[in-house]
Amino acid sequence: LLRSERREEPVPGAESVLFTAVPSRSCFPRGFLWDEGFHLLLLGRWDPALARDILAHWLDLLNADGWIPREQILGDEARAR
């Protein structure tokens, strides 16, 4: 859900796919851009191609204003929390 200058209540954003290095979906049901950077520091040492793929998924979220959301809700279980 996104804030809109034109409406008081949040509006649904575009559907997207996020490949992420979240360590535990049950404890961390969202992808956080800040945390992802630290996860990728380690993951990049182990599997650079996988780290680049995850980073590319985050960069694909870039909108026309150059903004990347700081977090992504990862499905219905995250919305339920």
N, C-alpha and C positions, 0 to 999 in steps of 0.2 A: 504494500500500500504506500502511496506517495502523497505528500502534501501538495495541495494545489492553491495557487493564488486566487483562483476563480471560485473555489468551493470551500466551504468550511470543513466538511468531512473529508477524510483521505479517499483517494481514488485508486483503483487497481492499476498497477504498472503493467508493462508488457511482460508476457511470459518469457522466461529465459532458462537456460540450462547452465548449471555451475558445477564444474568438476573441481573439487576442493580437497585440501589435505586436513580437514577437520579431524582431530584425533579420536573423537567419540561422539557419534551422532546423538546418543541418548543423553549425554551430559552437555553437549554443545550443539543444539539443533539448528544453529545458524552459521553461515560462513561470514567471518569478519575479516575485512581487508587487512587491517593492522596485524592481526594474529597470523594471517596467511603468509605475510612477509617473513615472519620468524620461522614458521614451519618450512618455508621454501629454502631458507638458509641451510637447514639440515638435509632436507630432501634433495636439494641440488647437488650436494656432495655425494649422495648415494645414487641418484638417477637424474642427471641433468635434463634429459629429454622429458621426463615426467614433470619435473618442476617447470619447465618452459610451457608445457601443455596446460598446466594449472594456471600459470600466470596469463596465458593467452585467453583462458576463459574469463578471468577477471577483466582483462582489457577489452574483451568483447562487450562488456556491460557499459562501456563509455558511451555517454549520450551526446547529442549534438552540441551541448554547452561545454563539453569536456569534463563532465562530472562522472565519477565512478562511485556508486553507492558504497557506503562503508560496511554494510552488512546485507546479507541475503537470507531470507527465510527459506529454509530447505524443506518445503513440503508441508503437508497437513499436520504432521505430528509437531512441527515447530510452532505452527499457528495455535495449536491447542494449548501450548505452554503459556 
